[in-house]
Structure formats: structure tokens, C-alpha cells
Amino acid sequence: MADSKENTNKDCGFATRAIHAGQEYDQWSNAEIVPPIVTSITYYQNNPAKMECHFYSRMSNPTRDSLERCLAALEDSKHALVFPSGSAAVTALLHLLESGDHIVASVEQYGGTRLLLIDSAKHQKMEVDFVDSQDVNEVEAAIKPNTKLIWIETPSNPCVKMSDIAAIAKVARSREGIIFAVDNTLLTPYFQRPLELGADISMYSCTKYMNGHNDVLAGALMFNSTEFLEGLQMVQQKYGSILPAFDCSMLNRGLKTLSLRMEKHCENGVALARYLEKHPKVVSVSHPVLPSHPHYELAKKQTTGNCGLFAFRISGTVYEAKKFIQSLRIFASSGSLGSFSSFAMIPVCVSHTSLTEAEREKFGIFDTTIRLSVGIENVEDLIKDLEQALDKTFK
Ligand SMILES: *Cc1c(COP(=O)(O)O)cnc(C)c1O
């Protein structure tokens, strides 16, 4: 459990917090500079009549504690809790609701979360309505007397479309008892601050940029409410939704370079978007740095950068799209995102298969739409790679 009282780096910048918050060497018996991976699930109790701070790892673990304090410092939140995946974090969040409650959720969001919401609603006897959260009026119109959660993901994947967090927060505030939660996986607290914009909970799949190294599945929830803390810790403890100490250590290490990585993802992504925009075989580029993007203005207001994930559409058919992906040498054909290495994929074939054709078109996803998750390699090499793959595809 992370507590703001312990955040001794409150006046420091993001990178300093990522490196120092929760990492104090005097909390460890050998003054370790790197937080040890505490694998012991139980702890000797000096006083058998009173359990001390740590006594069983489903309740708390020193490695996890250190990570959660670092995460809370990055979000400027009172509390941060980690879970074994982003999906497990959403599952925990849904335990704050009760049967009969109603959820308003973004229609354009991570497919796994969409299915999770539908499934949970069925099993927990709740209702869920999916709306276009890019239009705040649609969110407002969907609210019912039993609405308990507004759940949005912004920006969306792959076309980086945005919902106005501050405007939706205002709608949520105008009714009593609504929890407003934002999936901030894509931008991380480095580029977007949902709690400062009025959200109650910031959620992350730390599997992506937060860890950034393709080797940990993890999730996190950041928030200020003590009531949420009790409810969410109950899920960790009663349901055993626990991130193992080894993975906590890996994620804690990943956070140390988060600011550097995000800067580079952003810089490389912008360079590639500008390059592709001018290519004769590229029909359109969906990147918020380009004035042609529908949320160019909102992006400037709400975010301080982009993560390098964006989409573009090439000429031809799905045949050309496949040929293009197969011709890439540095970009790997992969369905994931948020890694130091660059990935490319075809959303209609991989991530957005469950959508109808009408939904896809509304989201701006076509047969030849390519999604890039731009890594932190040398940008000239990435441009050359796209160029040779486009040449090969259309020769
Ligand atoms: C990957 C992802 C998730 C799910 O997270 P897991 O760690 O894979 O469970 C949720 N939301 C977004 C935006 C994601 O990219």
C-alpha cells in the first residue's frame, strides 16, 4: 500500500521521483540501493500477540510496497495498487460496483476491456452502455439514476482519438456517487494526468509503456480515496490478485527510464508521422501532432506528448497491407505496444476483429490501416525501414 506521507520527493520532478520515490535504502536491512526482491511469503513476528507490518505476502510485500510508493509519486496520488495484469486491475475496479449498477463506457477502447465489461456486467448483474466518449454529450445522455461508473480510454488505439477528460469529469461531478475512471495506459502519467483533470481513478496496463521492456504483465490503479483503497485492497487480499515480487522488481526498474523512453517514443513517432504524411502511397496518417487529426486541439490542451502509437492507411488492399508488414525488417509484426522496440500490425486482422464493418469505419480503421508502436531505435533507421517496405510493396 502506498501512502503520500511517505513520499519524500514531493517537490521533485517526474524523473527524480521515478528514480527515488519509494526506493529509500534505509527501509532495507542491508541498506540496498536497489530494492531487494523479497520472495519470503511470511515474516517473523517478534510479538506473537500482534501481527507486525508485513506478515503474509497476499496482504503486503516489501518489494510491492516500494513499487506502489513509486507509482503513487508519479501520479501524485495518495494511493497506488498493483495487480497481475491491466485486466486484473479493471476486474478489481469493477468490484467497487454492486449488482444493479450501470456503467457508461467508451465504445472505442481496448477489445479485452470491452469484453471484460460485458462479461462482468452479465455475471455481476450490472448494465453497461457503450457510447462515443469523444462526444461529452453522448456520455451525459447515457447517464441513468443507477450509473455508478464512467469508464473511458483516451487516447484510443489505433487512431489516437481523444475524449475530453475535464469535460467528462464535470458531468460525473454533477451527479452523486459516480466513479470516473480513465485508462491512461497509452500516455502514462508522463504525458497525461487524469486525476488532475478531475478523474477519480487512473488505470494502467503496466505491461505496456510503464514497464516498457516486453517482459512483465502488470496493472495498476492510482487514486486518492480511502474508501476505494479499502475496497480495492479487499480484492487484492481476498481474491489473491497479487503481482509477484519478481515482476514488481522488474516493473520498478522499468519506471526508472520511463521519462527518457516516453520522450524518445514521442520524438520518433512525430518524425515518422511527418515522413509518412508526405509519402505518395500513404492515403492518410492519424497522429494528433498533425493538424488534420480531429483532436489536434484537444491533444494540445490535455496532453503533453504522444507515445509513438499511431495509425496510417496505405493504398491498395489488405494484400498490400500484409506485404508491407512482411517487408519490414526492424519493425516486428506484433500485436502488442509500448515496448522499446518498434512494432507494426494490421488492426482489422489482429486487434479489431470483433468489430462490425460499420464500427470499424466509424473508428477510422480500414483494410489497409497499419498501426505502429514506435520504439526508441535511431529514427533514421526506422524511416529507412518504412521506406524500403513501401518500395517493396508497391514496386
Ligand atoms: C493491454 C491493454 C490493456 C490490458 O492490459 P493487460 O496487461 O494485457 O491485461 C488494457 N487497456 C489498454 C489500453 C491496453 O493497451
The ligand as an SDF file (V2000), in Angstrom:
LIG
                    3D

 15 15  0  0  0  0  0  0  0  0999 V2000
   -3.0110   -4.0030  -22.9930 C   0  0  0  0  0  0  0  0  0  0  0  0
   -4.0860   -3.0910  -22.5640 C   0  0  0  0  0  0  0  0  0  0  0  0
   -4.9920   -3.4400  -21.5490 C   0  0  0  0  0  0  0  0  0  0  0  0
   -4.9900   -4.8080  -20.8850 C   0  0  0  0  0  0  0  0  0  0  0  0
   -3.8460   -4.9860  -20.1150 O   0  0  0  0  0  0  0  0  0  0  0  0
   -3.1530   -6.4060  -19.8170 P   0  0  0  0  0  0  0  0  0  0  0  0
   -1.9690   -6.0300  -19.0030 O   0  0  0  0  0  0  0  0  0  0  0  0
   -2.8270   -7.0260  -21.1270 O   0  0  0  0  0  0  0  0  0  0  0  0
   -4.1620   -7.2100  -19.0600 O   0  0  0  0  0  0  0  0  0  0  0  0
   -5.9340   -2.5060  -21.1730 C   0  0  0  0  0  0  0  0  0  0  0  0
   -6.0020   -1.2890  -21.7580 N   0  0  0  0  0  0  0  0  0  0  0  0
   -5.1490   -0.9270  -22.7380 C   0  0  0  0  0  0  0  0  0  0  0  0
   -5.2650    0.4250  -23.3520 C   0  0  0  0  0  0  0  0  0  0  0  0
   -4.1730   -1.8110  -23.1760 C   0  0  0  0  0  0  0  0  0  0  0  0
   -3.3370   -1.4460  -24.1720 O   0  0  0  0  0  0  0  0  0  0  0  0
  1  2  1  0
  2  3  1  0
  2 14  2  0
  3  4  1  0
  3 10  2  0
  4  5  1  0
  5  6  1  0
  6  7  2  0
  6  8  1  0
  6  9  1  0
 10 11  1  0
 11 12  2  0
 12 13  1  0
 12 14  1  0
 14 15  1  0
M  END
$$$$
